[in-house]
Amino acid sequence: MSGVEQIALVVTVSWLCLLTFIVVLLVRQLGLITVRLSLGSVAAGAPAGGLEIGTALPDDVAAAFPDEDALVYLLVLSATCGHCRAIVTGLNEDEFSELEGALVVVLPGDGPVVDHLAAFVPSWVRLIRGAEAVRIAEGLRADVTPIVFGVERGIVNGRALPASASDVVLLMKAHENSDAAEMARSIREVIDGVSG
């Protein structure tokens, strides 16, 4: 093999190594992007858990909310969740008092950590704690916290993974401005009429 052939062989092998390295980096980047997008969709409010929209509340959960005609927002929190603490703190601002009567905080568990978070829940918010809260959270299949469910007449008509108290209000305003909410009410009336 001559000197020119050896140089050509070294250049070719070096070029192939460089291309292989670039392909490996591209595959790695695609993997990272895929992971970030899947995590980003959860953070952006695409719930990963909980009852689907249009699902009726389980009977034991519905029993905790006897006023079936009223629209209620069930906010399931965890005492060990950073976003949950931020939401409770945010709810103490005056701008969120418009949720009064419509917001129920479900705080499963007992102990000093739960007591500490519960102490910051505003007085205008209905707070459910302890065993009843555990039962409700399990019935809602709330594997992820914080998660908020819009419920009207025993049917889940909205859900989100809020990062702040403002996100809870956004779900409420989206419901108010949604034709889908009116359609859900109409469908429910038809179902009630057929079954009743």
C-alpha positions as CSV (number, residue, x, y, z in Angstrom):
1,M,0.0,0.0,0.0
2,S,1.4,3.3,-1.0
3,G,1.6,6.5,1.1
4,V,-1.3,8.1,-0.8
5,E,-3.5,5.0,-0.2
6,Q,-2.7,5.0,3.5
7,I,-3.6,8.6,3.8
8,A,-6.9,8.0,1.9
9,L,-7.7,5.1,4.2
10,V,-7.0,7.1,7.4
11,V,-9.1,10.0,6.1
12,T,-12.0,7.7,5.1
13,V,-11.9,5.9,8.5
14,S,-11.7,9.2,10.3
15,W,-14.6,10.5,8.3
16,L,-16.7,7.4,9.1
17,C,-15.9,7.8,12.8
18,L,-16.9,11.4,12.8
19,L,-20.2,10.6,11.0
20,T,-20.9,7.8,13.5
21,F,-20.3,10.2,16.4
22,I,-22.7,12.8,14.8
23,V,-25.4,10.1,14.3
24,V,-25.1,9.0,18.0
25,L,-25.4,12.7,19.1
26,L,-28.5,13.2,16.9
27,V,-30.1,10.1,18.3
28,R,-29.3,11.2,21.9
29,Q,-30.8,14.7,21.2
30,L,-34.0,13.2,19.7
31,G,-34.3,11.1,22.9
32,L,-33.9,14.2,25.1
33,I,-36.4,16.2,23.0
34,T,-38.9,13.4,23.3
35,V,-38.5,13.3,27.1
36,R,-38.8,17.0,27.4
37,L,-41.9,17.2,25.3
38,S,-43.6,14.4,27.2
39,L,-42.7,16.2,30.5
40,G,-43.7,19.5,29.0
41,S,-47.1,18.4,28.1
42,V,-47.7,17.3,31.7
43,A,-46.4,20.6,33.1
44,A,-48.5,22.5,30.5
45,G,-51.7,21.1,31.9
46,A,-52.3,17.9,29.9
47,P,-53.3,15.7,32.8
48,A,-51.6,12.3,33.1
49,G,-54.0,10.9,35.6
50,G,-57.5,11.2,36.9
51,L,-61.0,10.6,35.6
52,E,-61.5,11.4,32.0
53,I,-63.7,14.4,30.9
54,G,-67.3,13.1,30.5
55,T,-66.9,10.5,33.2
56,A,-69.5,10.3,36.0
57,L,-68.1,10.6,39.5
58,P,-68.0,7.3,41.4
59,D,-71.0,7.1,43.8
60,D,-68.9,7.4,47.0
61,V,-67.3,10.6,45.6
62,A,-70.6,12.0,44.4
63,A,-72.0,11.4,47.9
64,A,-69.6,14.0,49.3
65,F,-71.1,16.6,47.0
66,P,-74.9,16.4,47.4
67,D,-75.6,19.6,45.5
68,E,-75.3,18.0,42.0
69,D,-76.5,21.0,40.0
70,A,-73.8,23.3,41.2
71,L,-70.5,23.6,39.3
72,V,-67.6,22.7,41.7
73,Y,-63.9,22.6,41.2
74,L,-62.2,19.8,43.1
75,L,-58.5,20.7,43.7
76,V,-56.6,17.6,44.9
77,L,-53.3,18.5,46.6
78,S,-50.5,16.8,48.4
79,A,-48.8,18.2,51.5
80,T,-45.4,17.2,50.1
81,C,-45.9,18.9,46.7
82,G,-44.1,22.2,46.0
83,H,-46.7,23.4,43.4
84,C,-49.5,22.5,45.9
85,R,-48.0,24.8,48.5
86,A,-47.6,27.6,45.9
87,I,-51.3,27.2,44.8
88,V,-52.5,27.4,48.4
89,T,-50.4,30.5,49.0
90,G,-51.7,32.0,45.8
91,L,-55.3,31.4,46.8
92,N,-54.9,33.8,49.7
93,E,-54.8,36.7,47.3
94,D,-58.0,38.7,46.9
95,E,-58.2,38.1,43.1
96,F,-59.1,34.4,43.7
97,S,-62.1,35.1,46.0
98,E,-64.3,34.8,42.9
99,L,-63.8,31.0,43.3
100,E,-65.7,31.2,46.7
101,G,-68.4,28.5,46.9
102,A,-67.1,26.8,43.8
103,L,-63.7,25.5,45.0
104,V,-63.1,22.4,47.2
105,V,-59.6,21.5,48.3
106,V,-59.1,17.8,48.8
107,L,-56.1,17.2,51.0
108,P,-55.5,13.5,51.7
109,G,-53.5,12.3,54.6
110,D,-52.9,13.3,58.2
111,G,-50.0,14.5,60.3
112,P,-48.1,17.7,60.9
113,V,-47.2,18.3,57.2
114,V,-50.8,18.1,56.2
115,D,-51.8,20.3,59.2
116,H,-49.3,22.9,58.1
117,L,-50.6,23.1,54.6
118,A,-54.2,23.1,55.7
119,A,-53.5,26.1,57.9
120,F,-52.8,28.2,54.8
121,V,-56.0,27.2,52.9
122,P,-58.2,30.3,52.8
123,S,-61.3,30.3,55.0
124,W,-63.6,30.8,52.0
125,V,-62.4,27.4,50.5
126,R,-64.2,24.2,51.5
127,L,-61.4,21.9,52.8
128,I,-61.8,18.1,52.9
129,R,-59.1,16.2,54.8
130,G,-58.3,12.9,56.3
131,A,-59.9,9.6,55.3
132,E,-62.7,11.3,53.3
133,A,-60.1,13.2,51.3
134,V,-58.2,9.9,50.7
135,R,-61.4,8.2,49.5
136,I,-62.2,11.1,47.2
137,A,-58.7,11.3,45.7
138,E,-58.7,7.6,45.1
139,G,-62.2,7.8,43.5
140,L,-61.0,10.6,41.2
141,R,-57.9,8.5,40.4
142,A,-55.7,11.5,41.2
143,D,-52.3,9.9,40.9
144,V,-50.7,13.2,40.2
145,T,-50.9,16.4,42.3
146,P,-51.9,19.1,42.0
147,I,-54.8,18.3,39.8
148,V,-58.2,20.1,39.5
149,F,-61.4,18.7,38.2
150,G,-64.4,20.7,37.1
151,V,-67.5,18.8,38.1
152,E,-71.1,19.6,37.3
153,R,-74.1,17.4,38.0
154,G,-71.8,14.6,38.9
155,I,-69.9,14.6,35.6
156,V,-66.3,15.6,35.1
157,N,-66.4,18.4,32.5
158,G,-62.8,19.7,32.9
159,R,-59.4,18.9,34.4
160,A,-56.0,20.4,34.5
161,L,-52.6,20.1,36.3
162,P,-52.3,23.7,37.6
163,A,-49.0,25.2,38.4
164,S,-50.5,28.2,40.2
165,A,-53.8,29.5,41.6
166,S,-54.2,31.4,38.3
167,D,-54.4,28.1,36.4
168,V,-57.4,27.1,38.5
169,V,-59.2,30.3,37.5
170,L,-58.2,29.7,33.9
171,L,-60.0,26.3,34.0
172,M,-63.0,28.1,35.5
173,K,-63.0,30.8,32.8
174,A,-62.5,28.2,30.0
175,H,-65.5,26.4,31.3
176,E,-67.6,29.6,31.3
177,N,-66.6,30.5,27.8
178,S,-66.9,27.0,26.3
179,D,-69.6,25.7,24.0
180,A,-68.5,22.2,25.0
181,A,-69.7,22.9,28.5
182,E,-73.1,23.8,27.2
183,M,-73.1,20.7,25.1
184,A,-72.2,18.6,28.1
185,R,-75.1,20.1,30.0
186,S,-77.5,19.3,27.2
187,I,-76.2,15.8,26.8
188,R,-76.6,15.3,30.6
189,E,-80.2,16.6,30.4
190,V,-81.0,14.1,27.6
191,I,-79.4,11.3,29.7
192,D,-81.4,12.3,32.8
193,G,-84.6,12.4,30.7
194,V,-84.0,8.9,29.3
195,S,-83.1,7.4,32.6
196,G,-85.6,9.3,34.7
